[in-house]
Amino acid sequence: MSKKETINNDNTADANGAGAVRWDLQDLYADLDDPKLQQDIEALLKAVEAFHSQHAGHLATNLGAALEDRASITCLADQLMVYLFLRRSTDATNQHIQQRLGQVQEAWSQASANYLTFFEHELVAIDDATYAKLLKSDPTVARHQPMLDQTRENRQFLLDQDVERALTLRSPFGASQWSDYIDEMESELRFELGDESLTLPEILHVANNDASAEKRAAALACFSKGLSEQRFDKLMARTLNVVLGSKAVEDQERGYANPMSARNLGNQVDDATVEALHTAVAEVGAVQSQRYYKLVAAHLGQKTLAWSDRNAPMPFADKTTVPWQDCVDTVLSAYESFSPTLRDLVAKMLDNKWVDAPPAEGKGGGAFNYSVLLPNGEARAYNFLNYMGSARDVMTMAHEVGHGVHGMLAAKAQGPLMFRAPMAYAETASIFGEMTTFQYVLQHTTSDEQKLALYMEKSGDFVNTVVRQISFSNFEREIHRQRRDGTLMLEQFNEAWMQTTKDFYGPEGELFTYDNVENLWAYVTHFMRPFYVYAYAFGELFTQSLYARKDQFGADFEPMYLDMLRAGGSKNAVELMEPFGLDPRDPDFWREGISASITGWLDEAEKLSAKLGVNVS
């Protein structure tokens, strides 16, 4: 899932042809009051209770049957959740939807606590000899071995069953509720710029994308000041103190080595691999980032950049609006150029109205994909966009449908319990789809200025996806470290933010000035989900290292790649890369990902810039 800020504008969507591209959820449920919706909720709760009655105390003999029943329960729960979540995403202010979703989440959490908590504890209690016999005698158990092995290997982090039950019961009222509240409050923020009252996405759009440097700077100052005047930074500081403090207590009780360990285990990567990623980006990625910004400054005719210049439109930027159908044709053609199989899956999403494209009143910002395996065995991939016709929007489309093809292939191959890849490499197919589309567009571009625009935009996206996200992650590491010594004040968050920012972007005045930057951490709501952000950098470099090997395998690469996608969550990062001769445990793996991507793009961008008379001093 990716989030990219956009500005809602229905007229723009109508003009580019995306206005009518809305997903159709009627075949899931007719509406919130559809009797089938309530029937399925009741059926789900009964199924969970029956699961406990039939399998608690008997996993050592009927583990395979329990897995089959658990799979059916998961499919029904996913159908309910995907419907309610998608309804909320396109009608975020509808309190009826919010209430219905909350009711289902709380009921599901309570049922899970009461009737499913036993599963992991009984599974890890099965002795090794009995477990080995089950793997040999029961095909269902054998098929789910990767998931079962992971649970058994991490048994030392499980708390007592009663404690796990209590935590599950409380989960709807913990960090997720704070996160939802922050999202609600964020949607109500308004920023007065001139005679305009702007929402958060709108003010960020101006601060990042306006052609005027003065207006960008004014928008950033307005944004930073508005976060303080509306006390949003104080609210975020208070909320993060709760989230960080709660996590610290649970981490200590479970015995995790450090604050990142829980996330790393969920991502099926070891602490050392994640540390190697952070080190490579800090030592190599940050250098390429600064190289990129020096080229940006040269094109803008500036020696130093204001923070609001980071994403400034280049003088040669292509401002052409891309009609929706042209976007579709480009993405389909790009996917076809690599894999007809993937192209057909993208077409299936479009033909079945699993895409919601235009900005609209009440619709949330950004973009995401939600892949699901329904009870009828059908794999679907819903794509949420805010398409306004920019070249970046085309790449966003390519990115999200990449998630979709990944989900659909893995769901059919692995089933509901193992098809979702951990976040760290869930971005593989989406970034690969972007790269395929980028290369396709590049090959069909002849103008030096247009090529330069492509290389610069791709480099900028890399900086924001890799370098910026690792700087975010280092900020998180620092505030989690400090939080263990007690509650943090707003000023401590600000200081940690500024230090990590300068670590990656350089000292004050060397490349950037940092006016109105110190409280910008407060709108990064991903911090409510600790250490979520490093997965973006992991996924980008993981994929770039893989993409660089594509030509070495020739015609064999496509089937190997499709098999990798079909693996879903059944293999870890090391196992996925092994057929390609790559090893993410090797620190050079991450450095090679940087060299294979932004280093080469900047080489080309500097050559093209020189041809156009712009040189980096």
C-alpha positions, 0 to 999 in steps of 0.5 A: 500500500502506498500513500501519495497526497493529492488534491480533490478536484472533481472537475479535473477528473471529469476533464481527463475521463476518470470521473466515471471510473468508480468501483462496483461493490454491489456483488459483495453487499447491496448496501450497509443495510443489506440483510446478507451483511448482517447474516454474514456477520452472524455466520462469522461469529458462529463459525469462530465459536464452532472452531473453538468447540471442534478444535481446542484441545485437539490440534495435535490430531486434527491440525489439518482440519483446523487449518481448513476451517480457519481458512474459511473463517478468514475468507468470510472475515476478509469479505466483510472487512474489504467491503466496509473498508472500501465504503469508508475510503470513498465516503470518509465522513459518513458516520453510519459507515464508521459506526458499522465498521467499528461494530464489526471490528469490535465483534471480530476482535472479541470473538478472536480473543475468546475463540482463536487465542488457543490456536497459537499456544496449542500449535507451539505446544505440539512436540516435534515428533508429533508435528513431524508426523502431521507434516508427513501425513496431512497434505493441508498441514504440509502446505501450511508448513511455512506459516506453522514453522514461523509460529513455532520458531517464535514461540518464546515471544508468546505471552500466557494465553489469558494475557494474549486473550486480554490483549486481543480484546483490548486491541480495538481500543488501543493504537488503532483507535488513536490512529483513527482519531488522528486521521479524523482530526487531520481531516478537519485541519484548515490552513489559511493561505492568502484568501484560501482555506486549504485542507492538509492535502491541499496545502501540501500540494501547494508547498510541494508542487506550485511553480512559484518558489515564494508561494511554496515557501509561504505554504510551508510556513503556513502549514508548519504554523497551522500545525502548532496553532491548531495544536495538532503537533501537541496532540500528535506528541501526546498520542505518540507518547501513549503508543510508544509507551504501550509498545515499550511495555509489551516489548519488554514483556515479550522479550524482544531485543529492540523496539524494531524486533517485533516488526522485523519478525512480522516482516520475516527478516532478521534484525541484522538485515534491517540494520544493513539496509539502514546503514546502506541508505545512510552511507550511500543513499544519502549521498545520492540524495544530496547529488540529486538535490544539487542537480535540482538546485542547478536547474532552479538556479539556486545555490541552496534549497528551501525545504519547500523546494525538495519536490519543486517542478522542474522548468522542463517538467511535462505538464501535459494532462494524461487522459485516463484512457491513455494512462490505461493504455500505457500501463497495459502496454508496459505490463504486456511488454514484460508479461502477458499474464500480468497484463491480463490480470490488470485488464481483469481489474479494470473490466470488473470495476475494481478500480476507483479512480477520480478524486471526489467529495468525501473520498480520502487522499492517496492511493492503495490496493486491497487484495482479497480471497473471497469465500467463493474462491475468487481472488480480487484486487481493488485499487483506490486512486486519486487520478488527476492526469499527471505523469506521476499519477500514471506511475501510481496506477502502475504501482497499485495494480502491481500490488493487485497482480501480486495479491491475485497470483498469491491468493490462488496459489497459497490460499487465505492464510498465507497469500499476503506477503509481509510489508517488507517485500509486499512492495516488490510487484508494485515497484517492479510494475513501476519500473516496467512502466518507467522503462516502457515510457522511456523507450518511447520518448525521444526528446532530451527534455522529456527523458530528463524529466523522467529521470529526475522524477524517478530519482525524486521518487526514489529519494522520497521512498528510500532516503526519506523513509529511512530518515523517518525510521531513524527518527522513530528509533530515536524517539522509541529509545528516548521514550523508554526513559519517560514521557517526551515533550514536544521539543524533544520530538522536534529536536530528534526530527531536526537531527535525523533530517540533517543527518540525511540532507546535510547541515543547515545552509550546505544544501538546504535551509530548514525554516519551518521544518522542526514540527513536520514529523507531526503529520506523518501518521505512519508513526502510529504504526511503529516501524512501518516506514522502513518497508518502503525502502526495503521494498524499493531496494529489494526490487531494484536489485532484482530488476537489475538481474532481469536481463541475465536470465533472459526468457527464464526471468518471467516465469521465475518472477511469477513464481516468486509472486505466487509465493506470497507470504510462504517464503521469507526474503532470503528464500525469495531471492535465492533463485536469482543468486541474491542474498539480502543478508549481504550488506552489498545487496542494498548498496547494489540496489542503490547503484542499479537505480538512482546512481544510474538515473542521475548519471543520465540526468547529469549528461542530459542536463549538460546537453541542455546547458545546466551543470552541477558546480 
